[in-house]
Amino acid sequence: ALVLYSLLPIVRNTYSSLKVIPTDTVEAARAMGMSRIQVLGKVEIPISLPVVLAGVRTAAVQAVGNTTMAALIGAGGLGVFVFQGLGQAAMDLVLLGALPIVALALIVDSLMQLLIAILTPRGLVSEGADD
């Protein structure tokens, strides 16, 4: 279920990133004699990669947060503490489950942000740009 739920941001970002590639860039690559496969591999994918990975980043953070719901079907995990705490009105139990989930989501987000920074082609990085 988490994989299916994660597909929306990935597919949406992939589609959007391929649609906004400047046609002049693709035409220039074709004029240089590149085949359609070469244009895809050397122009379109490198340009769209940061946006695609942003969708993967969103999906990964959502998946970490949504695993809390696994406790509702008996799969265990940190969600057990959250739901037990909610049922007993014990805020310490809620925090015992929620804080590690938040920390894990922040770690996944930071790692994905680092991966995006590493894989973004130098020509697409603007000076002084913040994420």
C-alpha beads as a LAMMPS data file, in Angstrom:
LAMMPS data file: protein, C-alpha beads

131 atoms
130 bonds

1 atom types
1 bond types

-500.0 500.0 xlo xhi
-500.0 500.0 ylo yhi
-500.0 500.0 zlo zhi

Masses

1 110.0

Atoms # bond

1 1 1 0.000 0.000 0.000
2 1 1 2.855 2.400 0.769
3 1 1 4.428 1.736 -2.621
4 1 1 1.161 2.477 -4.407
5 1 1 0.655 5.614 -2.336
6 1 1 4.204 6.715 -3.192
7 1 1 3.680 6.430 -6.938
8 1 1 1.654 9.633 -7.271
9 1 1 4.405 12.161 -6.430
10 1 1 6.997 10.196 -8.385
11 1 1 4.908 9.862 -11.539
12 1 1 3.617 13.436 -11.308
13 1 1 7.119 14.897 -10.926
14 1 1 8.507 12.689 -13.692
15 1 1 5.785 13.740 -16.118
16 1 1 6.109 17.404 -15.188
17 1 1 9.883 17.416 -15.461
18 1 1 9.833 15.891 -18.934
19 1 1 7.167 18.344 -20.133
20 1 1 9.066 21.492 -19.107
21 1 1 12.290 20.682 -20.942
22 1 1 12.867 23.544 -23.381
23 1 1 12.132 22.469 -26.948
24 1 1 15.081 24.556 -28.109
25 1 1 17.391 22.354 -26.066
26 1 1 16.004 19.177 -27.589
27 1 1 16.138 20.678 -31.083
28 1 1 19.759 21.722 -30.557
29 1 1 20.665 18.195 -29.495
30 1 1 18.890 16.743 -32.540
31 1 1 20.667 19.294 -34.786
32 1 1 23.997 18.106 -33.416
33 1 1 23.164 14.665 -34.769
34 1 1 22.014 12.910 -31.611
35 1 1 19.581 10.048 -31.962
36 1 1 16.349 10.041 -29.962
37 1 1 17.917 7.685 -27.398
38 1 1 20.977 9.923 -27.071
39 1 1 18.774 12.987 -26.583
40 1 1 16.894 11.141 -23.859
41 1 1 20.028 9.883 -22.101
42 1 1 22.285 12.924 -22.461
43 1 1 19.822 15.834 -22.431
44 1 1 16.330 15.045 -21.164
45 1 1 17.155 12.754 -18.242
46 1 1 19.935 14.944 -16.789
47 1 1 17.694 18.019 -17.019
48 1 1 14.687 16.294 -15.449
49 1 1 16.598 14.255 -12.831
50 1 1 16.465 16.824 -9.994
51 1 1 12.677 17.146 -10.287
52 1 1 12.187 13.375 -10.503
53 1 1 14.340 12.902 -7.411
54 1 1 12.335 15.587 -5.616
55 1 1 9.275 13.403 -6.205
56 1 1 11.136 10.394 -4.835
57 1 1 12.146 12.508 -1.838
58 1 1 8.530 13.480 -1.188
59 1 1 7.403 9.872 -1.551
60 1 1 10.108 8.611 0.816
61 1 1 9.208 11.087 3.544
62 1 1 5.502 10.319 3.102
63 1 1 6.211 6.588 3.347
64 1 1 8.120 7.046 6.608
65 1 1 5.252 9.040 8.075
66 1 1 2.578 6.692 6.804
67 1 1 4.198 3.594 8.290
68 1 1 2.674 4.769 11.562
69 1 1 -0.625 3.466 10.210
70 1 1 0.815 -0.054 10.028
71 1 1 -0.023 -0.409 13.721
72 1 1 -3.705 -0.249 12.832
73 1 1 -3.469 -3.541 10.942
74 1 1 -1.315 -5.258 13.555
75 1 1 2.007 -4.812 11.789
76 1 1 3.631 -3.207 14.828
77 1 1 6.269 -0.529 14.632
78 1 1 6.420 2.853 16.313
79 1 1 2.775 3.474 15.482
80 1 1 1.834 1.102 18.279
81 1 1 3.109 3.630 20.825
82 1 1 1.307 6.473 19.089
83 1 1 -2.066 4.718 19.036
84 1 1 -1.722 3.282 22.547
85 1 1 -0.892 6.748 23.797
86 1 1 -3.867 8.238 22.009
87 1 1 -6.158 5.548 23.393
88 1 1 -4.924 6.049 26.948
89 1 1 -4.522 9.837 26.704
90 1 1 -0.842 9.332 27.573
91 1 1 1.152 12.006 25.799
92 1 1 4.448 10.382 26.792
93 1 1 3.550 7.247 24.798
94 1 1 2.511 9.351 21.820
95 1 1 5.839 11.177 21.926
96 1 1 7.729 7.904 22.376
97 1 1 6.419 6.812 18.997
98 1 1 6.134 10.151 17.214
99 1 1 9.565 11.647 17.915
100 1 1 11.549 8.756 16.384
101 1 1 9.234 8.833 13.355
102 1 1 9.869 12.559 12.919
103 1 1 13.617 12.035 13.356
104 1 1 13.619 9.234 10.790
105 1 1 11.651 11.371 8.333
106 1 1 14.138 14.228 8.764
107 1 1 17.061 11.862 8.212
108 1 1 15.486 10.420 5.050
109 1 1 14.730 13.947 3.809
110 1 1 18.312 15.094 4.442
111 1 1 19.801 12.055 2.721
112 1 1 17.552 12.521 -0.299
113 1 1 18.445 16.221 -0.408
114 1 1 22.134 15.268 -0.400
115 1 1 21.563 12.719 -3.173
116 1 1 19.760 15.338 -5.279
117 1 1 22.627 17.786 -4.758
118 1 1 25.173 15.155 -5.818
119 1 1 23.255 13.993 -8.900
120 1 1 22.216 17.417 -10.207
121 1 1 24.369 18.357 -13.210
122 1 1 26.643 21.332 -12.538
123 1 1 25.097 23.332 -15.374
124 1 1 21.671 23.214 -13.718
125 1 1 22.815 24.491 -10.308
126 1 1 22.260 28.225 -9.936
127 1 1 24.553 30.266 -7.724
128 1 1 23.207 30.913 -4.239
129 1 1 20.124 28.742 -4.762
130 1 1 18.622 27.324 -1.606
131 1 1 16.400 24.248 -1.505

Bonds

1 1 1 2
2 1 2 3
3 1 3 4
4 1 4 5
5 1 5 6
6 1 6 7
7 1 7 8
8 1 8 9
9 1 9 10
10 1 10 11
11 1 11 12
12 1 12 13
13 1 13 14
14 1 14 15
15 1 15 16
16 1 16 17
17 1 17 18
18 1 18 19
19 1 19 20
20 1 20 21
21 1 21 22
22 1 22 23
23 1 23 24
24 1 24 25
25 1 25 26
26 1 26 27
27 1 27 28
28 1 28 29
29 1 29 30
30 1 30 31
31 1 31 32
32 1 32 33
33 1 33 34
34 1 34 35
35 1 35 36
36 1 36 37
37 1 37 38
38 1 38 39
39 1 39 40
40 1 40 41
41 1 41 42
42 1 42 43
43 1 43 44
44 1 44 45
45 1 45 46
46 1 46 47
47 1 47 48
48 1 48 49
49 1 49 50
50 1 50 51
51 1 51 52
52 1 52 53
53 1 53 54
54 1 54 55
55 1 55 56
56 1 56 57
57 1 57 58
58 1 58 59
59 1 59 60
60 1 60 61
61 1 61 62
62 1 62 63
63 1 63 64
64 1 64 65
65 1 65 66
66 1 66 67
67 1 67 68
68 1 68 69
69 1 69 70
70 1 70 71
71 1 71 72
72 1 72 73
73 1 73 74
74 1 74 75
75 1 75 76
76 1 76 77
77 1 77 78
78 1 78 79
79 1 79 80
80 1 80 81
81 1 81 82
82 1 82 83
83 1 83 84
84 1 84 85
85 1 85 86
86 1 86 87
87 1 87 88
88 1 88 89
89 1 89 90
90 1 90 91
91 1 91 92
92 1 92 93
93 1 93 94
94 1 94 95
95 1 95 96
96 1 96 97
97 1 97 98
98 1 98 99
99 1 99 100
100 1 100 101
101 1 101 102
102 1 102 103
103 1 103 104
104 1 104 105
105 1 105 106
106 1 106 107
107 1 107 108
108 1 108 109
109 1 109 110
110 1 110 111
111 1 111 112
112 1 112 113
113 1 113 114
114 1 114 115
115 1 115 116
116 1 116 117
117 1 117 118
118 1 118 119
119 1 119 120
120 1 120 121
121 1 121 122
122 1 122 123
123 1 123 124
124 1 124 125
125 1 125 126
126 1 126 127
127 1 127 128
128 1 128 129
129 1 129 130
130 1 130 131
